[in-house]
């Protein structure tokens, strides 16, 4: 039986995830996202950024850093 996670992360991308100046994501942030997601915490990116931005600047680095295959990620 699958249980509901204790909470989910609803994160704005500009600022908390990506630098609003350089538009890059620090490796430490990528590692934490993978760790929390790997622990079963759903991750939701709430942003006005394009899907291309999310894919190239956030998801590709997460995948490259060993994102767990069962990690749940959504983008709004």
JOPEQUI-V706317 format. One record per backbone hydrogen bond with DSSP energy under -1.0 kcal/mol. CO is the residue of the C=O (numbers start at 1). NH is the residue of the N-H. If there is no record, write none. Layout:
<<CO & NH> <CO & NH>>
This chain:
<<9 & 44> <11 & 46> <13 & 17> <13 & 18> <18 & 15> <19 & 23> <24 & 19> <26 & 30> <27 & 31> <28 & 32> <29 & 33> <30 & 34> <31 & 35> <32 & 36> <33 & 37> <34 & 38> <35 & 39> <36 & 41> <37 & 40> <42 & 9> <43 & 74> <44 & 11> <45 & 76> <50 & 54> <51 & 55> <52 & 56> <53 & 57> <54 & 58> <54 & 59> <55 & 60> <58 & 62> <59 & 63> <60 & 64> <61 & 65> <62 & 67> <63 & 66> <68 & 71> <72 & 43> <74 & 45>>
